[in-house]
Amino acid sequence: MSSTPKQAAIAPAVGGGDSSYAGDAQSLAARLELAYGEPAAAVLALQRALVLAGREEVPEDPSELVAFVHARLVPILLDEIGPRLTMALAADLVADLAPSSRTLPVDSQADGAPQPLARVALRSRTSAPARMELSILLVDLDRVWRSMLARDLVRVRWGVSVIDSVGELGEVVRPGEPIDVAIVDLLHPEAPEIIEGVVSAFPTVAVVARSSSHARAYTLLEGKGLYRFDVRSREAPAEELIEAVRRIVES
């Protein structure tokens, strides 16, 4: 994925080198933003952790990065996003970087000045061969739900981009980087406009809509010029949505 101005802006916090370590730090930053649901809060958490650690940048070495997360970030995250998302984020990072590093000390909090954080798409970093690689756009105002869903999508080796409004479409609409499937909660107030914008940019995009009314959902989607779409209950689990994506892509 080509660098954008917002992606480049994170370099002072996570290191701007060309080594693979920079990718590890970018992955941490992206996971934080998905967990918080907005760049500003994620940056603030990262900066506070750096102040606690007495550092200006996120550690480059994977083992040190995992230690930094456990000792400095976890206490902050527990207070701000709750234990469920905190443990999920920490476990995912440990599994990616250093599966043997699991217990490290915890420290207190401190304030730091936030800097811009990139809105970046996530990619699974497992070494297992991929069945398929898809680019998914996720639209949902429920930050906790979408964070958990995004984690599950990443685990099946799909790239995930999250937006909150029509105005953010420009951040994910880039030449040569098509969106394959949009998963959209139709209760989002800008859902119709977002779908129109995605279809306009990527005419072959498929949509998996979450809705409490299948009839209203089909009426809406049929008028958007979509070739492929599916409707699922708003209570559908992540596994059902992932299977719906697979079926609609294979169709």
MOGIWO-V369424 format. One record per residue. RES is the residue in three letters. OMEGA is omega in degrees with one decimal (NA if undefined). Layout:
RES_OMEGA + RES_OMEGA
//
This chain:
MET_-178.5 + SER_-177.4 + SER_175.6 + THR_178.4 + PRO_-179.1 + LYS_178.6 + GLN_-179.1 + ALA_-175.1 + ALA_-177.9 + ILE_-173.9 + ALA_-179.1 + PRO_-177.4 + ALA_-173.8 + VAL_178.8 + GLY_-175.5 + GLY_-178.3 + GLY_-178.8 + ASP_-176.9 + SER_178.7 + SER_179.4 + TYR_179.2 + ALA_177.2 + GLY_177.7 + ASP_-179.9 + ALA_176.5 + GLN_178.0 + SER_176.6 + LEU_-178.7 + ALA_-179.2 + ALA_178.1 + ARG_178.5 + LEU_-178.5 + GLU_177.2 + LEU_-178.9 + ALA_-179.0 + TYR_179.9 + GLY_178.2 + GLU_-176.1 + PRO_-172.1 + ALA_-178.2 + ALA_179.2 + ALA_178.3 + VAL_-178.9 + LEU_178.6 + ALA_-179.7 + LEU_-179.8 + GLN_177.2 + ARG_178.5 + ALA_178.3 + LEU_177.8 + VAL_178.5 + LEU_-177.4 + ALA_-177.1 + GLY_-176.6 + ARG_174.2 + GLU_-179.3 + GLU_174.0 + VAL_-179.8 + PRO_179.3 + GLU_-178.3 + ASP_-176.7 + PRO_-179.5 + SER_177.8 + GLU_178.4 + LEU_178.0 + VAL_178.1 + ALA_178.1 + PHE_179.9 + VAL_-176.7 + HIS_-172.9 + ALA_-171.8 + ARG_-177.5 + LEU_-174.1 + VAL_178.8 + PRO_178.9 + ILE_-177.3 + LEU_179.3 + LEU_-179.6 + ASP_-168.7 + GLU_-179.1 + ILE_175.5 + GLY_-174.0 + PRO_-174.7 + ARG_179.3 + LEU_179.6 + THR_-178.5 + MET_178.4 + ALA_-180.0 + LEU_-178.7 + ALA_-179.6 + ALA_179.0 + ASP_-179.0 + LEU_178.7 + VAL_179.5 + ALA_179.7 + ASP_-167.5 + LEU_-172.7 + ALA_-175.0 + PRO_-177.1 + SER_-177.8 + SER_-172.7 + ARG_-177.4 + THR_-178.9 + LEU_-173.8 + PRO_178.9 + VAL_-179.4 + ASP_-177.0 + SER_-174.0 + GLN_171.9 + ALA_-178.4 + ASP_175.8 + GLY_-178.0 + ALA_-178.6 + PRO_172.7 + GLN_-178.6 + PRO_178.3 + LEU_-177.6 + ALA_165.7 + ARG_-173.4 + VAL_175.5 + ALA_-179.7 + LEU_175.1 + ARG_175.3 + SER_-177.3 + ARG_178.1 + THR_-177.6 + SER_-179.2 + ALA_179.6 + PRO_-176.8 + ALA_172.8 + ARG_177.0 + MET_177.9 + GLU_-176.3 + LEU_173.3 + SER_-174.4 + ILE_171.1 + LEU_-176.7 + LEU_-178.8 + VAL_-178.3 + ASP_-179.0 + LEU_179.0 + ASP_-172.6 + ARG_-179.9 + VAL_-178.9 + TRP_-175.3 + ARG_176.7 + SER_179.0 + MET_178.1 + LEU_179.3 + ALA_177.9 + ARG_-179.4 + ASP_178.2 + LEU_178.6 + VAL_-178.2 + ARG_176.5 + VAL_173.0 + ARG_175.3 + TRP_174.9 + GLY_-176.4 + VAL_170.7 + SER_-178.3 + VAL_173.5 + ILE_-179.1 + ASP_-175.0 + SER_175.9 + VAL_-178.0 + GLY_-179.6 + GLU_179.8 + LEU_-179.2 + GLY_-179.4 + GLU_-178.0 + VAL_178.1 + VAL_-178.5 + ARG_-179.5 + PRO_177.0 + GLY_-179.5 + GLU_-175.6 + PRO_169.9 + ILE_-177.7 + ASP_-175.9 + VAL_172.4 + ALA_173.8 + ILE_-169.0 + VAL_171.2 + ASP_-175.0 + LEU_172.0 + LEU_175.6 + HIS_-174.5 + PRO_-179.4 + GLU_-177.6 + ALA_-179.3 + PRO_-179.1 + GLU_178.6 + ILE_179.1 + ILE_178.2 + GLU_-179.5 + GLY_179.5 + VAL_179.9 + VAL_178.6 + SER_-179.1 + ALA_-176.5 + PHE_-173.9 + PRO_-178.7 + THR_-178.5 + VAL_173.1 + ALA_-179.4 + VAL_169.0 + VAL_-175.3 + ALA_172.5 + ARG_-175.5 + SER_175.2 + SER_178.1 + SER_-179.1 + HIS_-177.3 + ALA_179.8 + ARG_180.0 + ALA_180.0 + TYR_178.1 + THR_179.2 + LEU_-172.9 + LEU_-179.6 + GLU_179.8 + GLY_-176.1 + LYS_177.6 + GLY_-178.6 + LEU_173.7 + TYR_-175.8 + ARG_173.1 + PHE_178.8 + ASP_179.5 + VAL_179.0 + ARG_177.5 + SER_176.4 + ARG_177.1 + GLU_-178.0 + ALA_179.0 + PRO_-179.1 + ALA_-178.7 + GLU_178.9 + GLU_179.4 + LEU_178.2 + ILE_178.2 + GLU_177.2 + ALA_177.2 + VAL_180.0 + ARG_-177.3 + ARG_-177.1 + ILE_177.5 + VAL_-178.7 + GLU_179.2 + SER_NA
//
